[in-house]
Every structure is written in C-alpha cells, then in structure tokens.
C-alpha cells in the first residue's frame, strides 16, 4: 500500500508532462501561417475572449488611423501600416483589403463596409467624419468608445475569473479523486 501512495504523484507528473507537451505542439502548429490565420479567426469567435480581443483591436485601429491621418499620411498607406501592426492575422488581412479598396478609388466608409468586420457604430462615425471633414475627431470617438467598452469588460473580469477558476478546481478535484480513490 505504501508503494501505491508513492506512485500516485507520478500519475500527476505524467499528466502534467503530457499537458506541457500538447501546449508546446499547439504553439508550434499555430506559428504556421495558414494555421495562425485560422486560429486568429477562431479566437475572435470564443465567447468571452473574442469580443474582448476585437474591441481592443478596434480601439487601437481607430487611434492609430487617427494619428497617422493627422500626421498627413494617405489613407491607404496608413491602413497598410496598421495592418502590419495588428497581431491578429485575420483582422490584419481585412484591414489590408480595406487599404487595397481605397487604392481602387473607394472612400473609407465603403472600403470598411466591404470588410464586414466593422460594427455599425464605426461605419456611422467614419461616414460622418468623412462627410464633415472631421475624420480625426470621429476616429477619436471610435477609439474612446471601444476603450470604454474594454474598461467595462475588465471591471467585470474578476467575476468571470472566479467562475473559470471554480470550474477548473472542480475538474482538478474530479481528476484527483478519479486517480487517487482507486489506489486507496
């Protein structure tokens, strides 16, 4: 019986080793360009994490576009530069497509609408800014709006973390009981 108690931690060590191995393999696989693109698209669909990532990206997008536009860069150049700074390859591709549409002669509102990733509030504010000649001001409003949304989600995060940690602890307790009870 004493030997079995000593072996019990080895099950956890083996499980932990496999878990680290699988995470490492997943990390390496997601570095392949096509897989990274697919994974970045999937990340945006994850219930709590996806909207959070999307709103942070939109806030940064609007702030960067406002800054580059205010500095005097052409819209297509600004969008191409922003696409290179976006970490999510799916969103970066959509922004690059927007840049290409502007090169073909479309205005920013129509180019953004073609990508189908921007919410209606962004479209309305950009359209108003373009029509009134105050694009910088409207992009600042977009950035501020999404920054506020992110702040609200961050404030709600502790409650979400409590639920996730409780679920993980329950799963770990179940695994522990499943592995240890048959030994004893």
N, C-alpha and C positions, 0 to 999 in steps of 0.2 A: 504494500500500500504506500509506503514511503517513496518508492521509486516512481509511482504514478503521479504523485504530487509534484515531484521534481520535473516530470515530463510535461505537465500542464503548461508552464510558461513557454515551452518550446513551440506549442501549437500557435500561441500568440506571436512569437517571434517569426515563425514561418509565414503566418498570415500577414504580418507587418512587412516582411521582406517581399512577398508577392505583391502587396499593395504598392509599395515603392517602385517595384519593377514595372507594374502596369502603368503607373503615373508617368514614369520615365519614358516608356514606349509611346504613350499617348502624346507626351510633349514632343518627342521626336517626329512622330507622324504629322502633328499639326504644323510643323515647320515646312512641309512640302506645300508649294504654292496653291495647288488646286484644293488640297485638303484644308489649308488655312482659310481659303475663301469660303468653303462650305462650313467650316467650324465658326467663322465670324458671322455668317448668316444665321446659323443655329443659335449662337449666343444672343442674338437680338430677339429670338423667339422664346427664350427662357422666361417664365412668368415674372419673377421679381427682378431679376438681374437685367434682362433685355431692355425694358423701358428705361431703367436707370442708366445703362450704357448709352442708349440712344439719346437721352436728354443731355447728358454730359457732352456728348459729341456735337449735338446741335448747338449747344451754348458756345462751345469752343469754335465751331464753324462760323457762327454769326459774328463772334468777337473778332476772329482772325480776318474775316471778309471785310468787316467794318474798318479794321486797322489798315489793311492793305489797300482798300479802296480810298481811304482818307490819305494815304501816302502817295496816291496818284497812279498806282498800277492799273493796267487794264483788267477788266473782269475775268477774262479767260486765263490770263497769267496768274491772277490771284487764286482762282479756283484750282488751277493745276498745282500751285504751291501748297495749297491747303490739302489737296488730295494726297500729297506726298507726306504730310504730317499726321494724317489720320491713321490711328493704329488698326482700325477695323477695315480689312481689305474690301469687304462688300460695300461699305459706305464710301470708301475712297474711290471705288470704281464708279459709283453713282455720281459722285462729285466730278470725277474726270469726264464722264459723259455729259454732264451739265456744261463743263468748260468747252467741250467739242461742239455742243449745240450753239453756244454763244459765238464760237468761231464761224459757224454757218449762218450767222445773222439773226438769231433769235434774241429776244430780250431775256433778262434774268428770270422774270416770273414764268415765262413759257418754258424756259430751259429747266428750271427747278420742277415745274409741274410734270414734265416728261419723265423725270426720275421716279416719281410716285413714292418717294420716301419722306418727303417733307409734309408735315401736318398743315391743315388749312390755315391756322393762325400765322404760320411762317409765310405762306403764299399771300395772304391778305396784307400783311405788314410790308413785305417786299414789293408787292404791287403798288401799294400806297406810296412807298418811298420812291419807287421809280417814277411814278406819275407826278409826284410833287417835287422831285429833285432833292429829296431828303433821305436818300438810301442809307447813309451812315447812321442817321438818327433812328431809323426803323430797325436796322440791324442791331443797334444797341438795345432797343426794346426787346427784340427777339432773344438776344443773349441774356438780358436781365430776367425775362420771363422764364426761360429754361433753367437759369441759375436758381431762381426761386423755387421751381419745381424740384430740383435736385436737393435743395436745402430741406424742403418738407419731407422728402423721402429719407434723407439722412436722419432727421429728427425721429422718424418712425422706425428707423433701423433697429434700435435696441429691442423693441418688442418682437420684431421679426427674428432677430438673432436668438432671443430666448426660446422661441418656438423651434427653431432649427437645432439648437443645442439640446433641447429636451428630446427631440426625435432621435438625434444621434446617440445620446446617452441611453435611450430606450433600446436602440438597435445594438449598441455595445453590450448592454446588460443581457439582452437576449442571446447574443453570441457567446458571452461568458458563461451563462447558465447552460447553454447547449453543449459547450465543450467541457465544463467542469463537472456538472452533475453526473454524467455517465462514468466519470473516473471515480467519484466518491461512492 
